[in-house]
């Protein structure tokens, strides 16, 4: 009888753990779906040192320039593919539309790696509303095996951006 009681408690604990994990994942997904891109200059208001390091040392901070240079030789489909990695928030709310309409999003800014920042900003820097700790999986969105092979680059997770 006592063993059955313990088993029930273990089962209940497992159900609670799964429920908590599901709620955390759901709230993170809801956040990411409702946040919009605000641009790196907004990040600089609170993260000036990181922004200055990023602007000075990261190639991503100037990545839109390479697309501008090559644009006349690319098809519209190729340009869209370039915009996915070389600009901030392409095709998403608040993100890059064109060099003319959204020049502040024309490079791969902070939010390319950390996610859209509007809710983080609105809630005065709530760390739960932005991706703070990055790992190699975050880099592989752009630095995936096909692109590494094609362009010969590798992610530099700690390459001077912070």
N, C-alpha and C positions, 0 to 999 in steps of 0.2 A: 504494500500500500504506500509506504514512504517513497519507494523508488518511482512509482507512478506520479506522485506529487512533485518530485524533483524533475521528472521528465516534462511535466506540464509547465513548470517554471522555465525550463530551458527553452521549450517551444515558444512560450510567451516572449522570452527575451529575444529570441531569433526574429520573431514577427515584429517586435518593437524596433530592433536594429534595422531591419529591412525597410520599415515604414519611415524611420528617421532619414535613412539614406535617400529614399525616394523623394521625400520632402525637400531635402537639401538640393538634390539634382533638379527637381522641378522649379524651385525658387531661383536657382542659378540660370536655368534655361529661360524662365520668365524675365529675369533681369536682362539677359543678353538680347532677348527679342524686343524689349521696350526701350533700351538705351540707344542713343544716337551718337554719331561722331561729332566731336567739338573742335578738333584740331590741336596740334602740339603747343601752339602758343598759349592756349588755355591751361594746359598742363604746367607750363613754365611758371604760372602764377604761384603755385605751391611747391613745385619741384624744379626750381631754377638751376641748381647745380647739375642735376641729371640732364635737364634740357640743354644746358650749355655743353656738357660733355658729349651728349648725343649729336648736337648740331656741329660740333667741331670735329669729332673723331669717327662718326659712323657714316659709311658710304650711303646707307639707306636714307639719311637726312637730305640727300641730293639726288635720289634715284629717279625722280621724274625728269631730270635733265637729259638722261640717256634716252628716255622715251621720246622726248621732244626732238632730239637730234635724229633719231631713226624714223620718226613718224611718217615722213613723206615716202619712205620705202616699204611701208607695211600696209597690209590690207586691214580693213576695219576689224575683221575677226582677230588678226594678230595683235592689233592695238588693244583690243579688249583684254586679251590674255596678258599683255604687258601691264595694263592698268591694275590687274588683280594684285600684283606684287609690288609694283613701283609707285603706287599711290595709296592714299588712306581712305578706306571705306568705299571703294568703287562699287557702285550699284546698290548701296545700302543707305538707309536714312541718315542724312547729314554728311555723307561721304562725297568723294570726288565725282564730279560730273564731267568737267572739261577744264582745260588750262585757263580758259577765259572766265567761266562761271565760278569755279571754286579753286583759285590758285593756292589758297592756304592748305589744300588737301592734295596738292600735286606731287608730293614726295611721300615716301613710306615713313609716316610719323609714329609717335608713341603708341597710338591706338591700334596700329597694325599688329603689334605684339600683345598689348595689354587689353585690347578690346575697346568698344565705344565707351566714352567717358562721361556722358551727360549725367547719369544718375550719381556717379562718384562725385562729380562737381556739385550737383544740386544738394547732396547730403553732406557737404563740407568735408570731403575726403574720406568717407566711410570706406575702409579697406575691403569690406565684403562686396562692394559694388564695382570692383575692377579686378582684373587678373594681375596680382602682384608678383608672385613667384613664378618665374618662367622656367621651363625645362626644354630639352631638345625637341620634344614632340611639338611644341609651339613653333619652333623654327621650321619644322618640316612641312608646314603649310605652303611655304614658298620654296624652301630649300629641300625639295623632295628629290628622290633618286634620278628621275628623268631630267630635271633641270640641272642638277649637279653634273650629270653626264653631258648635257648639251652646252652648258655655259661654264663648266669647270669651277664652280664656286662652292664654298662650304659655309655652314652657319658659324657665326662667331658670337655665341651666346654671351660671352664676357669680353667682347672685342672693343671695348671703349665706350659703349653706349651709356653705361652707368658708372 
